[in-house]
Amino acid sequence: MSNISYFSFIGGIDDATAGRIAMALNSAVNEGAQGVYLSFSSWGGLVTLGVFLHNHIRAIPIPITIHATGSVESIALVVFVAAQRRVCSQHSLFLTHPAEAPASAEGKTWERLKTTLDAASDEDQRIENIFRERCSIDDAIYSQRRFRDVHMTAQDALKFGITHSVEEFALPSGVRIVQI
């Protein structure tokens, strides 16, 4: 049996969880694993940390497979598309949407409000650039995601190159899986 490290993650992308995911991947490399298999479901979280994880996963020197076993939403989709091999279960769902600006405008000058909107626009462009690099999403989807949530099924994700295959998650007999 090959030396693959198996992990499972479910939750949001925040300081603590991004650190745990990166630590698990680093540990696999440091322990001489030949690859990583990550069962993954996330509602999303902080854009900066999702982009960090995307870049970190891309830099890991061993093959990484991420298997969407639930929902992959918001910035978690950027994390998911970082993997060299991407798989999803038939009932997985995917969601992308416009970057959000803080809701409160109280106490902000118009210049600060414009800066906030410009930052959200820059985040949208950064996310779109990653998707264009890693997937084959239709331009119509990019147009829609600028204004509303866009939901995609496993078959949609396969069509758009978000996932490489649709198959059910099953651990090989006798392997150890670590919950991140």
N, CA, C and O of each residue as an XYZ file, in Angstrom:
720
protein
N       0.855     -1.189      0.000
C       0.000      0.000      0.000
C       0.892      1.240      0.000
O       1.878      1.299      0.735
N       0.553      2.210     -0.807
C       1.355      3.428     -0.874
C       1.186      4.241      0.403
O       0.232      4.051      1.158
N       2.105      5.126      0.625
C       2.142      5.947      1.832
C       1.353      7.239      1.605
O       1.924      8.282      1.287
N       0.043      7.147      1.773
C      -0.849      8.296      1.613
C      -1.360      8.700      2.995
O      -1.783      7.849      3.777
N      -1.319      9.997      3.292
C      -1.892     10.510      4.539
C      -3.337     10.903      4.271
O      -3.624     11.642      3.329
N      -4.249     10.402      5.109
C      -5.679     10.677      4.966
C      -6.136     11.638      6.056
O      -5.877     11.424      7.241
N      -6.825     12.705      5.635
C      -7.349     13.701      6.563
C      -8.804     13.987      6.228
O      -9.264     13.730      5.115
N      -9.519     14.522      7.208
C     -10.898     14.952      7.010
C     -11.056     16.331      7.635
O     -10.572     16.583      8.738
N     -11.741     17.220      6.918
C     -12.006     18.561      7.437
C     -13.445     18.934      7.163
O     -13.956     18.747      6.059
N     -14.095     19.468      8.194
C     -15.417     20.051      8.037
C     -15.458     21.306      8.897
O     -15.131     21.262     10.083
N     -15.859     22.419      8.303
C     -15.939     23.658      9.073
C     -15.641     24.867      8.223
O     -15.514     24.775      7.002
N     -15.531     25.995      8.880
C     -15.240     27.254      8.212
C     -13.745     27.478      8.088
O     -12.947     26.838      8.773
N     -13.381     28.388      7.213
C     -11.970     28.751      7.004
C     -11.698     30.012      7.829
O     -12.084     31.118      7.449
N     -11.025     29.817      8.966
C     -10.648     30.935      9.829
C      -9.193     30.755     10.247
O      -8.518     29.845      9.767
N      -8.702     31.619     11.141
C      -7.298     31.540     11.564
C      -6.936     30.155     12.086
O      -5.924     29.579     11.685
N      -7.762     29.624     12.979
C      -7.454     28.339     13.609
C      -7.502     27.190     12.605
O      -6.594     26.359     12.573
N      -8.547     27.135     11.791
C      -8.690     25.994     10.887
C      -7.686     26.053      9.733
O      -7.179     25.016      9.304
N      -7.395     27.249      9.232
C      -6.388     27.365      8.169
C      -5.039     26.888      8.695
O      -4.302     26.197      7.991
N      -4.721     27.255      9.922
C      -3.479     26.794     10.533
C      -3.443     25.284     10.702
O      -2.412     24.657     10.461
N      -4.568     24.690     11.115
C      -4.614     23.223     11.288
C      -4.483     22.493      9.950
O      -3.806     21.468      9.866
N      -5.124     23.014      8.914
C      -5.010     22.380      7.601
C      -3.567     22.450      7.113
O      -3.005     21.444      6.679
N      -2.968     23.640      7.183
C      -1.572     23.796      6.749
C      -0.652     22.894      7.561
O       0.253     22.276      7.001
N      -0.868     22.808      8.874
C      -0.041     21.965      9.738
C      -0.172     20.490      9.356
O       0.824     19.767      9.328
N      -1.378     20.046      9.064
C      -1.582     18.649      8.672
C      -0.852     18.339      7.365
O      -0.208     17.297      7.242
N      -0.954     19.240      6.395
C      -0.267     19.030      5.114
C       1.249     19.040      5.309
O       1.956     18.203      4.748
N       1.745     19.987      6.106
C       3.181     20.053      6.386
C       3.660     18.783      7.075
O       4.727     18.261      6.752
N       2.871     18.285      8.024
C       3.239     17.051      8.736
C       3.329     15.869      7.775
O       4.236     15.044      7.884
N       2.401     15.790      6.847
C       2.437     14.699      5.866
C       3.740     14.740      5.067
O       4.385     13.713      4.860
N       4.115     15.933      4.625
C       5.373     16.086      3.881
C       6.555     15.710      4.765
O       7.429     14.947      4.352
N       6.579     16.251      5.991
C       7.697     16.015      6.907
C       7.844     14.544      7.298
O       8.945     14.083      7.599
N       6.730     13.814      7.292
C       6.755     12.394      7.652
C       6.987     11.485      6.447
O       6.946     10.262      6.573
N       7.230     12.079      5.285
C       7.567     11.300      4.108
C       6.401     10.704      3.344
O       6.585      9.756      2.580
N       5.203     11.239      3.536
C       4.045     10.734      2.783
C       4.271     10.939      1.290
O       4.936     11.887      0.872
N       3.712     10.045      0.503
C       3.808     10.151     -0.954
C       2.633     10.917     -1.547
O       2.614     11.214     -2.741
N       1.653     11.233     -0.705
C       0.486     11.975     -1.147
C      -0.444     12.236      0.012
O      -0.281     11.678      1.097
N      -1.430     13.096     -0.228
C      -2.448     13.438      0.766
C      -3.814     13.255      0.129
O      -4.024     13.594     -1.036
N      -4.744     12.709      0.916
C      -6.137     12.582      0.515
C      -6.966     13.271      1.583
O      -6.978     12.835      2.734
N      -7.665     14.349      1.214
C      -8.411     15.159      2.164
C      -9.899     15.116      1.847
O     -10.325     15.569      0.785
N     -10.690     14.570      2.772
C     -12.151     14.661      2.702
C     -12.511     16.057      3.193
O     -12.042     16.476      4.251
N     -13.344     16.790      2.437
C     -13.480     18.226      2.670
C     -14.920     18.693      2.512
O     -15.587     18.369      1.529
N     -15.393     19.461      3.499
C     -16.694     20.117      3.417
C     -16.591     21.418      4.194
O     -16.210     21.410      5.365
N     -16.927     22.545      3.554
C     -16.772     23.839      4.211
C     -17.749     24.862      3.650
O     -18.007     24.912      2.447
N     -18.282     25.673      4.551
C     -19.168     26.774      4.157
C     -18.391     28.007      3.736
O     -18.988     28.983      3.284
N     -17.063     27.985      3.876
C     -16.253     29.131      3.470
C     -15.686     29.846      4.671
O     -15.513     29.248      5.733
N     -15.398     31.115      4.512
C     -14.804     31.877      5.601
C     -14.084     33.103      5.080
O     -14.606     33.828      4.233
N     -12.894     33.332      5.584
C     -12.128     34.533      5.265
C     -11.361     34.379      3.950
O     -10.628     33.409      3.756
N     -11.540     35.341      3.059
C     -10.909     35.284      1.739
C      -9.390     35.195      1.861
O      -8.767     34.379      1.182
N      -8.791     36.012      2.705
C      -7.324     36.012      2.815
C      -6.787     34.648      3.202
O      -5.751     34.222      2.691
N      -7.477     33.958      4.096
C      -7.009     32.645      4.539
C      -7.286     31.568      3.493
O      -6.510     30.622      3.354
N      -8.377     31.707      2.766
C      -8.655     30.770      1.679
C      -7.614     30.870      0.582
O      -7.178     29.855      0.038
N      -7.211     32.095      0.253
C      -6.167     32.282     -0.762
C      -4.831     31.759     -0.236
O      -4.072     31.145     -0.984
N      -4.537     31.999      1.050
C      -3.328     31.419      1.650
C      -3.326     29.900      1.491
O      -2.332     29.327      1.045
N      -4.436     29.241      1.853
C      -4.495     27.780      1.744
C      -4.367     27.330      0.294
O      -3.704     26.332      0.014
N      -4.988     28.045     -0.618
C      -4.862     27.720     -2.041
C      -3.384     27.700     -2.443
O      -2.904     26.735     -3.037
N      -2.682     28.770     -2.113
C      -1.264     28.854     -2.473
C      -0.423     27.822     -1.735
O       0.524     27.274     -2.299
N      -0.762     27.554     -0.480
C      -0.017     26.561      0.304
C      -0.193     25.161     -0.292
O       0.777     24.418     -0.442
N      -1.417     24.814     -0.624
C      -1.694     23.497     -1.230
C      -0.950     23.360     -2.549
O      -0.379     22.308     -2.835
N      -0.955     24.403     -3.341
C      -0.261     24.368     -4.634
C       1.247     24.183     -4.459
O       1.905     23.624     -5.337
N       1.800     24.647     -3.333
C       3.245     24.588     -3.104
C       3.704     23.268     -2.482
O       4.899     22.971     -2.487
N       2.791     22.488     -1.957
C       3.162     21.221     -1.315
C       3.772     20.303     -2.381
O       3.193     20.141     -3.455
N       4.944     19.694     -2.095
C       5.660     18.935     -3.130
C       5.185     17.497     -3.344
O       5.872     16.718     -4.005
N       4.023     17.132     -2.796
C       3.468     15.795     -3.030
C       2.049     15.960     -3.571
O       1.418     16.991     -3.337
N       1.543     14.967     -4.283
C       0.190     15.076     -4.841
C      -0.875     15.177     -3.739
O      -0.831     14.456     -2.743
N      -1.819     16.082     -3.945
C      -2.930     16.257     -3.008
C      -4.235     16.036     -3.756
O      -4.487     16.629     -4.805
N      -5.055     15.165     -3.184
C      -6.415     14.952     -3.664
C      -7.353     15.522     -2.621
O      -7.226     15.226     -1.433
N      -8.297     16.344     -3.065
C      -9.352     16.815     -2.175
C     -10.662     16.232     -2.690
O     -10.995     16.346     -3.870
N     -11.398     15.602     -1.769
C     -12.671     14.969     -2.092
C     -13.785     15.750     -1.393
O     -13.884     15.731     -0.166
N     -14.610     16.427     -2.163
C     -15.756     17.151     -1.605
C     -16.798     16.119     -1.181
O     -17.349     15.396     -2.011
N     -17.056     16.065      0.119
C     -17.979     15.063      0.655
C     -19.260     15.693      1.183
O     -20.104     15.000      1.752
N     -19.410     16.979      1.003
C     -20.607     17.704      1.438
C     -20.758     18.927      0.560
O     -20.910     18.817     -0.657
N     -20.717     20.085      1.176
C     -20.787     21.346      0.440
C     -19.428     22.028      0.437
O     -18.678     21.955      1.411
N     -19.126     22.684     -0.662
C     -17.914     23.492     -0.778
C     -18.386     24.857     -1.247
O     -18.763     25.045     -2.403
N     -18.355     25.805     -0.319
C     -18.988     27.098     -0.574
C     -18.009     28.251     -0.388
O     -17.060     28.177      0.392
N     -18.274     29.306     -1.126
C     -17.583     30.567     -0.952
C     -16.070     30.377     -1.132
O     -15.647     29.758     -2.108
N     -15.265     30.887     -0.227
C     -13.809     30.820     -0.388
C     -13.295     29.380     -0.279
O     -12.180     29.098     -0.718
N     -14.074     28.472      0.290
C     -13.662     27.071      0.337
C     -13.519     26.501     -1.075
O     -12.759     25.556     -1.288
N     -14.241     27.069     -2.029
C     -14.122     26.629     -3.415
C     -12.734     26.965     -3.971
O     -12.190     26.209     -4.776
N     -12.168     28.079     -3.551
C     -10.800     28.445     -3.947
C      -9.805     27.457     -3.354
O      -8.832     27.086     -4.011
N     -10.042     27.026     -2.108
C      -9.189     26.012     -1.478
C      -9.304     24.706     -2.265
O      -8.290     24.086     -2.588
N     -10.516     24.292     -2.570
C     -10.765     23.028     -3.266
C     -10.051     22.959     -4.616
O      -9.434     21.943     -4.936
N     -10.128     24.021     -5.402
C      -9.548     23.961     -6.747
C      -8.025     23.999     -6.750
O      -7.411     23.889     -7.812
N      -7.408     24.152     -5.587
C      -5.943     24.135     -5.500
C      -5.373     22.732     -5.688
O      -4.232     22.580     -6.124
N      -6.150     21.717     -5.365
C      -5.650     20.339     -5.393
C      -5.320     19.878     -6.805
O      -5.978     20.265     -7.771
N      -4.286     19.039     -6.907
C      -3.939     18.465     -8.205
C      -5.062     17.559     -8.706
O      -5.350     17.522     -9.903
N      -5.692     16.833     -7.786
C      -6.817     15.963     -8.145
C      -8.005     16.361     -7.278
O      -7.901     16.455     -6.055
N      -9.139     16.594     -7.943
C     -10.341     17.034     -7.248
C     -11.482     16.074     -7.564
O     -11.793     15.811     -8.726
N     -12.094     15.559     -6.505
C     -13.163     14.567     -6.622
C     -14.331     15.068     -5.783
O     -14.135     15.759     -4.783
N     -15.547     14.716     -6.193
C     -16.693     15.052     -5.340
C     -17.692     13.906     -5.322
O     -17.804     13.144     -6.282
N     -18.406     13.798     -4.227
C     -19.492     12.841     -4.100
C     -20.675     13.325     -4.925
O     -20.806     14.518     -5.198
N     -21.529     12.399     -5.318
C     -22.616     12.764     -6.227
C     -23.595     13.776     -5.637
O     -24.269     14.485     -6.383
N     -23.682     13.853     -4.315
C     -24.602     14.804     -3.701
C     -23.900     16.050     -3.170
O     -24.494     16.821     -2.417
N     -22.659     16.249     -3.549
C     -21.947     17.464     -3.152
C     -22.559     18.670     -3.856
O     -23.063     18.574     -4.975
N     -22.500     19.798     -3.174
C     -22.967     21.055     -3.747
C     -21.857     22.089     -3.648
O     -21.047     22.062     -2.721
N     -21.831     22.993     -4.605
C     -20.808     24.029     -4.681
C     -21.512     25.381     -4.779
O     -22.594     25.491     -5.356
N     -20.879     26.410     -4.207
C     -21.464     27.745     -4.229
C     -20.350     28.770     -4.382
O     -19.314     28.691     -3.722
N     -20.586     29.728     -5.262
C     -19.722     30.897     -5.366
C     -20.616     32.126     -5.345
O     -21.791     32.061     -5.708
N     -20.053     33.237     -4.918
C     -20.832     34.470     -4.782
C     -19.887     35.660     -4.803
O     -18.670     35.487     -4.735
N     -20.438     36.874     -4.898
C     -19.570     38.055     -4.877
C     -18.891     38.203     -3.509
O     -19.432     37.789     -2.484
N     -17.713     38.793     -3.519
C     -17.048     39.107     -2.254
C     -17.918     40.093     -1.486
O     -18.580     40.947     -2.076
N     -17.907     39.963     -0.179
C     -18.762     40.814      0.639
C     -17.959     41.919      1.297
O     -16.839     41.708      1.763
N     -18.550     43.092      1.324
C     -17.977     44.227      2.042
C     -18.673     44.313      3.397
O     -19.842     43.943      3.511
N     -17.977     44.792      4.424
C     -18.637     44.945      5.731
C     -19.923     45.749      5.601
O     -19.972     46.739      4.872
N     -20.956     45.322      6.306
C     -22.285     45.922      6.147
C     -22.400     47.312      6.756
O     -23.166     48.137      6.260
N     -21.672     47.580      7.798
C     -21.843     48.847      8.504
C     -21.113     49.984      7.804
O     -19.915     49.900      7.533
N     -21.847     51.033      7.522
C     -21.253     52.232      6.931
C     -21.165     53.345      7.972
O     -20.694     54.445      7.687
N     -21.621     53.042      9.169
C     -21.660     54.043     10.226
C     -20.268     54.601     10.513
O     -19.317     53.852     10.734
N     -20.171     55.902     10.505
C     -18.920     56.564     10.834
C     -17.893     56.579      9.718
O     -16.766     57.025      9.931
N     -18.249     56.108      8.543
C     -17.306     56.084      7.427
C     -17.557     57.261      6.490
O     -18.699     57.601      6.178
N     -16.489     57.854      6.063
C     -16.599     58.900      5.051
C     -16.833     58.231      3.711
O     -16.673     57.017      3.585
N     -17.209     59.007      2.714
C     -17.435     58.413      1.392
C     -16.144     57.826      0.842
O     -16.181     56.836      0.111
N     -14.983     58.429      1.186
C     -13.706     57.880      0.714
C     -13.464     56.490      1.302
O     -12.995     55.590      0.605
N     -13.787     56.318      2.595
C     -13.612     55.004      3.250
C     -14.585     53.985      2.675
O     -14.233     52.820      2.495
N     -15.809     54.421      2.388
C     -16.780     53.520      1.772
C     -16.294     53.065      0.393
O     -16.400     51.889      0.047
N     -15.765     54.003     -0.384
C     -15.256     53.655     -1.703
C     -14.080     52.699     -1.585
O     -13.973     51.761     -2.375
N     -13.204     52.911     -0.628
C     -12.067     52.012     -0.413
C     -12.552     50.602     -0.070
O     -11.993     49.613     -0.544
N     -13.593     50.521      0.756
C     -14.170     49.221      1.123
C     -14.735     48.522     -0.110
O     -14.513     47.327     -0.306
N     -15.459     49.260     -0.933
C     -16.024     48.677     -2.158
C     -14.923     48.280     -3.144
O     -15.019     47.239     -3.795
N     -13.889     49.099     -3.255
C     -12.767     48.762     -4.135
C     -12.075     47.485     -3.674
O     -11.678     46.657     -4.494
N     -11.933     47.328     -2.356
C     -11.294     46.123     -1.816
C     -12.130     44.886     -2.138
O     -11.580     43.849     -2.508
N     -13.455     44.986     -2.002
C     -14.333     43.858     -2.339
C     -14.225     43.531     -3.828
O     -14.205     42.360     -4.206
N     -14.155     44.553     -4.666
C     -14.000     44.342     -6.105
C     -12.664     43.660     -6.421
O     -12.599     42.773     -7.273
N     -11.609     44.080     -5.732
C     -10.291     43.452     -5.925
C     -10.324     41.982     -5.512
O      -9.738     41.134     -6.185
N     -11.009     41.679     -4.403
C     -11.132     40.278     -3.958
C     -11.900     39.457     -4.991
O     -11.526     38.324     -5.295
N     -12.976     40.037     -5.529
C     -13.736     39.349     -6.585
C     -12.829     39.006     -7.767
O     -12.868     37.891     -8.286
N     -12.025     39.963     -8.181
C     -11.140     39.736     -9.326
C     -10.091     38.675     -9.002
O      -9.778     37.835     -9.847
N      -9.545     38.707     -7.783
C      -8.545     37.708     -7.387
C      -9.145     36.308     -7.422
O      -8.516     35.373     -7.916
N     -10.357     36.162     -6.899
C     -11.038     34.860     -6.905
C     -11.315     34.416     -8.334
O     -11.069     33.261     -8.681
N     -11.819     35.315     -9.161
C     -12.089     34.971    -10.559
C     -10.803     34.552    -11.278
O     -10.824     33.603    -12.063
N      -9.696     35.234    -11.026
C      -8.420     34.864    -11.652
C      -8.014     33.444    -11.279
O      -7.532     32.694    -12.128
N      -8.204     33.070    -10.022
C      -7.884     31.703     -9.587
C      -8.778     30.707    -10.309
O      -8.292     29.695    -10.814
N     -10.080     30.978    -10.365
C     -10.995     30.071    -11.061
C     -10.628     29.943    -12.541
O     -10.657     28.841    -13.089
N     -10.291     31.036    -13.181
C      -9.930     30.981    -14.604
C      -8.661     30.167    -14.819
O      -8.527     29.478    -15.830
N      -7.738     30.243    -13.880
C      -6.494     29.483    -13.974
C      -6.716     27.988    -13.764
O      -6.050     27.170    -14.399
N      -7.643     27.625    -12.884
C      -7.778     26.236    -12.444
C      -8.996     25.501    -13.004
O      -9.066     24.276    -12.907
N      -9.954     26.219    -13.586
C     -11.221     25.613    -14.018
C     -11.575     26.076    -15.427
O     -10.831     26.832    -16.051
N     -12.717     25.612    -15.916
C     -13.212     26.040    -17.224
C     -14.659     26.525    -17.092
O     -15.545     26.099    -17.833
N     -14.868     27.410    -16.148
C     -16.201     27.941    -15.858
C     -16.633     28.883    -16.982
O     -15.844     29.694    -17.467
N     -17.896     28.763    -17.386
C     -18.455     29.624    -18.430
C     -18.454     31.088    -17.993
O     -18.601     31.398    -16.811
N     -18.284     31.981    -18.973
C     -18.326     33.412    -18.689
C     -19.670     33.829    -18.087
O     -19.726     34.773    -17.299
N     -20.748     33.136    -18.449
C     -22.067     33.457    -17.893
C     -22.074     33.262    -16.378
O     -22.724     34.024    -15.663
N     -21.373     32.266    -15.889
C     -21.295     32.020    -14.442
C     -20.524     33.147    -13.767
O     -20.918     33.622    -12.702
N     -19.415     33.579    -14.391
C     -18.663     34.703    -13.814
C     -19.544     35.944    -13.732
O     -19.503     36.661    -12.733
N     -20.326     36.204    -14.748
C     -21.217     37.369    -14.738
C     -22.253     37.247    -13.624
O     -22.527     38.218    -12.919
N     -22.824     36.066    -13.467
C     -23.836     35.853    -12.430
C     -23.250     36.007    -11.029
O     -23.883     36.607    -10.160
N     -22.038     35.469    -10.798
C     -21.466     35.486     -9.444
C     -21.096     36.893     -8.986
O     -20.854     37.109     -7.798
N     -21.048     37.835     -9.892
C     -20.766     39.221     -9.492
C     -21.951     39.859     -8.770
O     -21.795     40.862     -8.074
N     -23.156     39.261     -8.943
C     -24.364     39.878     -8.405
C     -25.166     38.982     -7.464
O     -26.013     39.471     -6.717
N     -24.907     37.673     -7.495
C     -25.736     36.776     -6.680
C     -25.000     35.472     -6.409
O     -23.955     35.190     -6.995
N     -25.570     34.692     -5.511
C     -25.043     33.356     -5.246
C     -25.287     32.471     -6.460
O     -26.348     32.527     -7.081
N     -24.292     31.655     -6.789
C     -24.425     30.690     -7.877
C     -24.198     29.305     -7.278
O     -23.115     29.001     -6.779
N     -25.226     28.477     -7.334
C     -25.164     27.112     -6.814
C     -24.870     26.154     -7.959
O     -25.375     26.320     -9.069
N     -24.043     25.145     -7.675
C     -23.696     24.151     -8.693
C     -23.764     22.751     -8.094
O     -23.357     22.523     -6.955
N     -24.282     21.831     -8.879
C     -24.327     20.424     -8.484
C     -22.985     19.764     -8.813
O     -22.099     20.383     -9.401
N     -22.861     18.517     -8.425
C     -21.656     17.754     -8.761
C     -21.475     17.676    -10.276
O     -20.352     17.777    -10.771
N     -22.554     17.499    -11.005
C     -22.465     17.419    -12.465
C     -22.058     18.758    -13.071
O     -21.294     18.795    -14.035
N     -22.563     19.858    -12.513
C     -22.131     21.189    -12.958
C     -20.632     21.358    -12.712
O     -19.898     21.834    -13.577
N     -20.192     20.957    -11.513
C     -18.777     21.088    -11.146
C     -17.890     20.280    -12.091
O     -16.791     20.713    -12.438
N     -18.362     19.120    -12.499
C     -17.620     18.290    -13.458
C     -17.557     18.984    -14.820
O     -16.505     19.028    -15.457
N     -18.672     19.514    -15.248
C     -18.755     20.224    -16.538
C     -17.803     21.421    -16.578
O     -17.184     21.686    -17.609
N     -17.684     22.146    -15.458
C     -16.870     23.358    -15.398
C     -15.428     23.112    -14.959
O     -14.678     24.066    -14.752
N     -15.033     21.854    -14.814
C     -13.657     21.550    -14.438
C     -13.322     21.877    -12.999
O     -12.149     21.923    -12.627
N     -14.337     22.103    -12.187
C     -14.104     22.338    -10.755
C     -13.673     21.024    -10.114
O     -12.766     20.999     -9.281
N     -14.316     19.953    -10.499
C     -13.941     18.618    -10.049
C     -13.515     17.800    -11.263
O     -13.951     18.061    -12.384
N     -12.666     16.817    -11.031
C     -12.208     15.959    -12.129
C     -13.057     14.700    -12.265
O     -13.115     14.098    -13.337
N     -13.717     14.301    -11.173
C     -14.586     13.131    -11.242
C     -15.615     13.172    -10.123
O     -15.437     13.847     -9.109
N     -16.692     12.430    -10.336
C     -17.751     12.282     -9.342
C     -17.733     10.833     -8.898
O     -18.026      9.923     -9.675
N     -17.384     10.633     -7.638
C     -17.344      9.284     -7.067
C     -17.524      9.386     -5.566
O     -17.188     10.397     -4.950
N     -18.056      8.328     -4.991
C     -18.321      8.360     -3.558
C     -17.037      8.174     -2.761
O     -16.123      7.466     -3.185
N     -16.984      8.812     -1.619
C     -15.835      8.736     -0.732
C     -15.831      7.378     -0.025
O     -16.838      6.962      0.547
N     -14.700      6.703     -0.073
C     -14.542      5.424      0.624
C     -13.081      5.277      1.027
O     -12.180      5.354      0.192
N     -12.865      5.067      2.309
C     -11.491      4.858      2.783
C     -11.044      3.448      2.444
O     -11.819      2.504      2.598
N      -9.824      3.286      1.991
C      -9.301      1.928      1.816
C      -9.234      1.238      3.183
O      -8.997      1.887      4.202
N      -9.438     -0.036      3.194
C      -9.414     -0.815      4.430
C      -8.054     -0.664      5.124
O      -7.002     -0.750      4.490
N      -8.105     -0.440      6.430
C      -6.901     -0.419      7.236
C      -6.164      0.906      7.307
O      -5.142      0.989      7.988
N      -6.637      1.940      6.638
C      -5.922      3.227      6.699
C      -6.387      4.022      7.909
O      -7.488      3.816      8.421
N      -5.554      4.912      8.347
C      -5.845      5.805      9.452
C      -6.225      7.171      8.862
O      -5.519      7.712      8.011
N      -7.359      7.717      9.335
C      -7.767      9.062      8.896
C      -7.745      9.976     10.116
O      -8.190      9.602     11.200
N      -7.220     11.179      9.916
C      -7.101     12.149     10.999
C      -8.057     13.301     10.732
O      -8.054     13.889      9.650
N      -8.879     13.618     11.731
C      -9.790     14.765     11.636
C      -8.995     16.029     11.940
O      -8.342     16.131     12.979
N      -9.057     16.986     11.023
C      -8.327     18.251     11.214
C      -9.219     19.194     12.016
O      -8.822     20.323     12.303
